[in-house]
Amino acid sequence: MDVCKYCLSLPYPSVDGKVDNRTLAQIMQSIGGKDGEMTACTQYIFEYVVFDGRKQDKFAGELKGIAICEMKHYELLSGAVLSFGGEPLVSGAYSFWNGSYLNYCYDAKSLLQNNIYAEQIAIKDYEKIIQTTDNDSLKRLIGRIIMDEQLHITIFEKLLKSI
C-alpha cells in the first residue's frame, strides 16, 4: 500500500519551545477527544474491516490508508505533548477515550458523509489551536496536519461521488 497517497509528501515540522496549559489541553483533546486522532484511527480501521469483509476493495484500501495517516498524526501530536512536558494520555478534556466515540455505520454513503464531517470538525479544532497558541513550531505542525485532513476530505468526496 502506498501510504504517501493518503498523507502529502511534505515533511512534518518538529516542535520546540513551550506552550501554556490551555494549549496542551487542546492538543490532548485533538489526540484523545471524541473528534480526535484516536477516534479517526479507530473509526477508519473499523470501516476498513467492514468493507474488506464485504470485498469492497475500493473503499477498504482507501480507509486503511487514511487510518495509517491518522496514526501518524496521533504519533506526532503525542510527541508534541511529550516535548512540551505533558503526558500523552489517550484522553480528552472530560474523559478517557472509549469505543462509544465511534460511528458504527454500515451504509457506505452515510459513512463517507460522516467521515467528511469528522474531518471538517478536526480541521476546525486544529484551526482553534493555531489561533490561540503563540508557539510558531506548533502552528507549523498543525498547519501541516490540516493539509492531510483536507486531502482526506477530497478522497472521501471522490468515493462518495462514485456511489
N, C-alpha and C positions, 0 to 999 in steps of 0.2 A: 504494500500500500504506500502510495506517495503522500506522506503526511504534509509535504510542502503545499499541496493543493488546498489544504484547509487552514494553514497559517501562512501569512505572507512571508516571503523570503527575506524580509528585512530583519536586522538584529534587534534584540530586546535590550534596551538600555539598562545598565545597572543602577542601583540606588546607593546614595550615600547621605551623610548628614543625619539630621534628626527630624522627627515630626512630633506634634503635640498628641495628647491622649485622644482627642476627638478624631483626628485623622487616623490614628491607629485603630480606633473602633470602627471607622468607616471601612478601612481595609479588611478588618476581620469580618465585617458584615458581607463584604464582597467575596470573601472566601467561604464562610460557613453559614451565611444567612439564607433565607428562603429563596432568594433570587441570586445567590452566589455561585461561585465556580464549582463547589462540591455538588450542588444541585444540578448544574449544567452537565458535568461529567456523568453523574449517575443517571440523569434523565436520558441522555443520548445513548448511553450504554444499554439501558433498559429498552429503548426504542430499537437499537441495533439488534438486540436479541430477538425481539418480536418480529421484525422484518426479515431477519436472517432465517428464523424458523419458518416463516411463510415463503421462503425462497424469493423474496422481493429484493434482489441484489442491488438494484438501482438505489433504493432507499437505504438499505443496510450499510453498504460501503460508505456512503456519504455520512451517515450518522456516526459510524465508528471513527472515521477520520476527524470529524468535528469534535467528538468526545476526546480524542487524543490531544487535540489542540487546546481544549478546555483544561485538560490535565496539566498542560504546560503553563497555562495562566495560573492555575492553582499553585503549582510549584513556584512560579515567580513571585506571586503575592505572598506566599508563606515565607519565602526567602527575604522579602522586603520587611515583613513583620519581624523576623529574627534580626535583620540588620538594624532595625530601629529599636531593638531592645525588648520587643514583645515576645509572646509565646503564640505560635500559630495554631491555636486550638481550632477544631472544626466546630465553631460556634459563631452565631450571630450576636446581635445585641441583647436578645432576650432568652435564648435557649441554645442548647447544643443541636447540631444538625440531626435530622431524622428523616426517615423514608416517607413521612407524610407530606413532605415538600414536593414530591414527585407528582406529575400528572399522569395517572395510569390510563392513558387513552390508547385505543387500538385502531382508530379511524385515521387513515393517512392524512386526509385533508385537515381535520381538526388538529391533529398532532403537529403538522407543519405550521399551521396558523398560530398555535400556542408557542411553538419554538421561535417564530419570528417575534412575537410579542415579548417573550422572555429575553431575547437578545436586545430588544429595544429598551427594556427595563434595565438590563445590565449596563447598557451604554449610558443611560440617564444617571444611574448610580455612580458610574465612573466619572462622568462629567461633573457631578457634585464634588467629588474628591478633588478634581483638577481646580475647580473654582475656589475651594476652601483651604487648600494646602499652600504653604509657602515654599515647599520643597520642590525645586525645579527638577531634580532627578526623578522623583516620584511622578511628577506631571508627565515627564517624557515616557516613563514606563507605562503609565495608564493610557496615555495617548496611543502608544504602540499596540496595546491590548485592544483598545477600541477599534483599531483598524482591522484586527482579526474578527472581532464581533460583527463589524459591518460586512465583511466577507461572508460570514456565516448567514447573515440575513439574505444576501444575494443568492447563496446556494439554496437556502430554503425556499425563497421565492421562485427560483427556477424549477425546483422539484414540484412546488405547488402548481405551477403552470402546466406541468407535464401530466397532471392527473386528469 
